[in-house]
Amino acid sequence: MSISENSGARGRSRRAGRYVRQTRGYSAFIPETLPPSDLDLKGPVTTSLSRADLALGRLDGAVETLPHPELFTAMYVRREAVLSSQIEGTQASLDDLVAAEARLRGDKPLGDVNEVINYTAALNFGIARLAQLPLSARLLREIHEILMTGVRGEHATPGAFRTTQNWIGAAGATLSDAVFVPPPPETVPDQIGALENFLHEPTELPLLVQVGLAHAQFETIHPFVDGNGRLGRLLITFLLCERSILSKPVLYVSLTLKKRRQEYYQRLQAVRDHGAWEEWLVFFLDCVAEAALDAARLAKSILTLREAHRDAIVNEMGARAGKAIRLLERLYRDPYIEVNEAVRMLGVSYANANTIVWDMERLGILKEATGQQRNRIFVYENYIALFREL
């Protein structure tokens, strides 16, 4: 329980909340409800918002040029899972994730890969669940359970809000020397409830501003023992999908946040310490704009690659071209294939499927990845490389 406001916090603004000293001697932050009453959306915020809106429009247009764009979202999701997990210190790469999914690393993927697989599952689950349930405390708990089960931090009660005090700081830091101490655990349900109300009450705030405020507030509340960073970045994606800002879930800001990680943490802390909401929004909106432009360029690269490989198949594979193109389309969802899977998908004999796969390997479309004579797995390396290069 709190006993007094922290009188030693000179120079701090109460605009975003206040630090309250607790009975154990540390000070925890109690955030104000959103939105800030004196939020200034003029000047730099307006400029950054305009830039982000324009970039999102370009991205939406680029994605709509893709045939069957839903096929391509799976790789966008994989890349986001890898990058968001890397921000939290995991070492797994996009290649590790693809290899694990294709069983190139055996039946039990490496620990870090399991964390990325969980992130992918949580993201896909959340997007599907939004059709049945609005963003809410219940949905956040459901997603957190998927995110944290069976990985490092599983001790952190997956799917349940914390009942103990957590803190943010360097390795080995204690409550007394933490960089930031979120609200006491007994206040978390009310804080999340207030955030939920903010997300669903009518507002004149631009949608991207609302998303930026919500992400910062979630990270400040830090409602779970572990996994708050990853779930907070998922919240950005879920809000963009729920509010139909994009027609497909292909905008993820983790790449930009990873490149600007120190500034990301500093901007969030400046909101708490100094009420620097406008500066945070400029940073967040600039990250959205950069991520949108990256994703738009990626969509165009995918289209160029697809057209080049379709042309190669048509020009080189003769009567087998039709089935090879069907197989190519499947690779944009899952960029690996076994011959037996091609047999089932194409409805042909093993010999015919093997010939089609061999022809696609000869054309440089597929690359054999196992080095085995039996149960070989072929990977669409050129496609994966587009995501890796970003």
N, C-alpha and C positions, 0 to 999 in steps of 0.2 A: 504493500500500500504506500502511496505517496504521503509525504509529510509537509513539504514546502517547495515553493518554486526556487530554482537555482539562482541565487543572487549573484553568483560569480560569473555569470555568462555575459560579460560586458561586450557591447558591440553587436550582440545578437538581436535579431528582429523577431517579434512574435507574429509576424505576418503569416507564416506557414504553420506556426505552432509554438510550443514553449517547452523548455526543459524543466522537469520536475524532479526534485531530489527524493530518492526512495529511502526507506528505513535502513537499507543495507549500505547507504552512503553514496551510491552512484546516482547519476541523473539520467532519467529516461525521457524521451521526446514524446510529447502528446500533440499530434497534428490537429490543426483546425480542419473543419469540414470544407469540402470543395463546393463551388469554386471560390477563389480569393475574391473578396468583394470589390477590391480596387484594381483588378487586373487590367493592365494597359496593353491593348492589342494594336496600338498604333506603332508607327516607326519601324524598327527592325523586325518586330514580330510580323507585321503586315507583309513586309518584303519577303521574309522566309516562308510565310504561309502561301503567298502567291507562287513562289518558286516550287514549293512542294506540291501544290495543286496542279501546276503545269506538268511537273514530272510524272505525277500519278496519271494524268490524262494521256501522256505519251505512252506510259507503260500499258495502260488498259488498251490503247489502240494497237500496240505491238503484239500483245497477247491475243487479241481478237483476230489477228492475221494468221495465227497458227491454226492449222487444221486439227480438229479434235484437241483443243488446248488442255482438256482434263487429263490427257495422257502425259503431259509434260509436268504437271504440278508435283508428281511424286518425287522428281529429282530436285525441284526447288525445296520441297519439304526436307529431303535428305540433307541438302546443303545447309539449310537453316539449323537442323538438328546438330550437325557437326560444329558449326560456328558458335552457336549459343552454348554448347557444352564446353567448347574450348575456352570461352570466357571464364568459365568456372574451374578451369585447370585440367580438364581431361586432355589426353594426348591423342585420342583417336582421330583419324583423318577420314576424308570422304572415301578414299580407297579402302581403308580398313572396314568401313561400314558396308560398302558394296561387296567386299570380299566375304564378310561375315554372312551377309544375306545370301550370297551365292555359295555358301558353305566351303569356301576355299580355306578357311582356318579351322575346320573341324566342326564338331557338334556344339562345342561350348566357346562362344566368342570371348575375346579378352574383356576384362572388367570394364575398361573405358568404353569399349564398343557397346557393351550392354547398356551403359548410360545413354548413349546416342540412340540406340534402338528404342529404349523407353521414351526418349524425347519424341522420336518420330511417331510412336504409337500414341502418345499423349496428344500431339498436335492433330493427328488424323481423327482421334476420338473426339476431341473438342470441337473440331469443325463440323463433324457429323452430328454431334449432340446439340449444337446450336439450333438445329432444325426442330428440336423438341423442347429445349430448355433455354431460357435467356441467360446471359451472363449473370451469375449469382454466386453466393457463398457455397451453395450446394455443388454447382458445377466446378468451381475452383477446387473443392475438396476431392471431387471425383477425378479430376485431371491430375491433381497432386498424387493421388494414390497410384495411378499408372506411372507417373514420372519417377517415383521414388522406390517402388517395390523391387526388391532383389538386387539393389545396387548399393554403392557407398551412400551412407546416410539413411539406409533402410531403418536403422534404429530410431529415426526421426519421425516416428508415427505417421506413416504415409496416409494421407487422406484426412488428417485431423489437424485442426489449428493447435498451435503450441499452447502448453500449459506451464511453460517455464520461460524465464527471461533469456533471450538471445542477445547477441551483440556483434558488431562488425569491427574488425581490427586486424592487425598483422598476426601471423602465426604465433601462437602462444600468448596473445593478448588476453587480459582479464577484463572484467567489467569495469574496474577502476581506471584502466588505461586504454579502453576501447575508443576507436575513432567515433563510433556512433552506437547508441543504445536505443532500439525501437521501443514502442509503447509497452507497458507492463502487460503480461499475458491476459489478465482478467479484463482488459479493455479491448482485446482483439476482436471479439464478436461484434461489439458496437461499432468499432472502427470500420470493419469490413461491411457492416450493414449500412453505414453512412456512405461508403464508397459505392455500394450497390445502388443506393438511392440516387446518388449523383449521376450514375450511368443511365438511369431510366427515367429520371424526371425531365420534363420538357425544358429545353435550354436554347438560347440564341447563340451559344458558343459555336464556332466552326468545329466540325467533327474532328479534325486533326488536332486542334487545341484541346478538345475534350480527351482525346486519346493520350496526348502528352501529359496532361494533368493526372489522368488516372494511373498511368504507368509510374510516375514519380511517387504518387500517394501510396500505391501498392508496395513499392520498394521501401518506403518509409515505415509502413505498418509492419512489414516483414512477418506475415501472419503464421508462417510455418517454421519449424526448427531448422529445416534445410530445404534447399530447392527453390528459394524465393527469387533468385536472379533469373533462373530458367523459366519459372512460371510467370514472372513479371514480363518477360519478353514474349512469351506465348500470349499473354493478355493483349499485347499490341496487335498481334495477328488476329486474334478472335474478335476484337472490336472492329478491325477493318473489314472482316468478313461479315459480322453481324449487321454492320451499318451499310453494307454493299458499297463501300468506297471503291472496291475493285470487283470485277466480275469473277475473277478467279484468285485463289489464295497464293499469290506469287510474290508478294512484297514482304520482305523480312529485313529488319534493320541490324541483325546481329553482326554482319560483316563490317558495317560502318562502325558499330559500337566496339567491335574487337580492335579495329585500327585506332580508335580514339578512346580506348578503355579508361586511361587515367583521367582524361577530361570528363568522361561520362560519370565517373564516381565523384569527381570534384563538383560538377554541376549539380548533382543530386544533393550533395552535402551543403552546397551554397544555398539551396532552397531552404533547408532546415535551419541553417545558422543565420542566414541573412534575408530570407524571404525572397530570394532571387528567382522568382517565377518566370519573369520575362526572359531573362538570360537562359534559363533552362529550356523554355519553349523555342527560342531561336536555335539552340543547339539541337534539340529533338527534331524540329522541322527540317533543319539542314541535313540531318541524318536520313530522314525520310526521303528527301529529294535525291540525295546521293544514291540511296538504295534503289529507288524507283528507276533512276537513269541506268544504273548497273543492270537491273533486271530487264529493262527494255532492250538494252544492247544484247543481253543474253538471248532474249526471245528472237531477235533478228539473226543472231548467229545460229540458233537452232534451225530456223527456217532455211538459211543458206546451206547448212549441213544436210538437212533432209532432202532438199532439192538436188544437191550434188549426188547423194547416194541413191536416190530414186533414179536419176538419169543413168548412173553407172549400172544399176541393176537392169534397167530396160534395154540398155545398149549392149550388155554383155551376157545376159543370162537367158535370152530367148524364151522358150516356152515355160521355163521355170520362173520367169520374172514376176508373174502375178502372185505366186505363193511367197516368193522372196520379199516382195513389198509388204505383204501381210505380216511377215515375220519382222521386218524392219519397223513397222508401226508399233508392234508389241514391245520392241526394245526401248522405245521412248518412255514407257512406263517402268519397266524393269530392264536395266541394261545388261542382262546376262541371260544365257540360254543353254540348255542341254539338248542334245539331239533327241532324246526320248520325249522331252517337252515339245519340241518342234513336231514330232510325229503326232502327238495328241492334238496340238493346236491346228495343224494343217490337214490332218486326216489323210496322211500318206504313209507309205512304208518307211521302215527305218533307212533302207538304202537311199530312197528318194530324199528324205529329210537330211540325211548325212551329206548328200551331194549338194543340196541347197546351202547348207551351213558351210561346206567346204568352199563353194563358189564365193560366198560372202566373205570368207576369210581371205581368199585369193585376191578379192577386190579391195582388201584393206578395211572392210567394214567391221568385221569381227576379228577378235584376237583370242587365240586359245590361251587359257590362263592357268591350267593345272599342270601341264607337262606330263600328263598321264596318257596311257593308251586307251583306257576304259573310263567311263563316267566323266568324260571331259566337259568342262564348262567354258563357254565362249563369252567374251565380254565386248560390249560396244564401247571401246576405249575412246574413240573420237568424241563421242557424246559426253562421257564422263569428264573428259579433258576440258570441255567448255566450262563446266562448273568449277573444276579444280583451278583453272587459270584465274578466275575472279578472286 
